[in-house]
Amino acid sequence: MIVVTGGTGTLGRKVVAALLDRGEQVRVLSRRGGAPPGASGVAVDLREGTGLAEALSGARAVVHCASTPTGGDLKAADNLIAAGAPHLVYVSIVGVDRIPLGYYRTKLAVERRLESAGVPYTILRAAQFHDLVRGLTRGAARLPVVPAPAGIRVQPVDTTEVADRLAELAVGEPAGRVTDLGGPEVHELADLMRACLRADGRRRPVWRVPLAGRIYRAYRAGYNLVPDGDHGRITFEEFLRSQSS
């Protein structure tokens, strides 16, 4: 049996599906105890940790997808470690060690905690998801002109492919930090935002805005890209077509 934290979220649901397709029994941990069809659900607050050891009983691996930019990720990881996770598979983000975002620093701190805790672990860093780019565009499209940071390139990857990789890692042996996973193509973010607007039938000009600061410089340097890692096959255009259909 394999446990998935955050198994009702965008990525977690697909991890559950990938594991079920492999014939695995899956238990989902979430605050409300819900679970996708075919999996069982247990209500656990990872930041509190109450009942977590019982929820992990019988598991041979935990795929840790639960995360929030509002805080609590490090505490949740500490509780999973203390509860005796037998093999902790953690999904992180490409560039967490080079892009000085607060959320990225937290993800990096979780990586470091796993590396020093003496527990069996596997860490996969993935590039930004297709869904994230589309979500950012839809949020910005509330304005009459859509702003996009000039010169920022992205290499988005499909959540289905990230989920398949996590499922593969979960049924395998602990491997430490594995090869990063990015999408098949690199595009300027402004171009992908235009593609999203076309797919949604929205007529908005995209304004490329030059920014300043360390975070912007890190993205312009391409620290969020995966030039030498593993690459998925689903392009952003294919993702948009699948969403439309």
Secondary structure, 3 states (H helix, E strand, C coil): CEEEECCCCHHHHHHHHHHHHCCCCEEEEECCCCCCCCCEEEECCCCCCCCHHHHCCCCCEEEECCCCCCCCHHHHHHHHHHCCCCCEEEEEECCCCCCCCHHHHHHHHHHHHHHHCCCCEEEEEECCEHHHHHHHHHHHCCCCCEEEECCCEECCECHHHHHHHHHHHHCCCCCEECCCEECCCCEEHHHHHHHHHHHCCCCCCEEEECCCCHHHHHHHCCCCCCCCCEECCCCHHHHHHHHHC
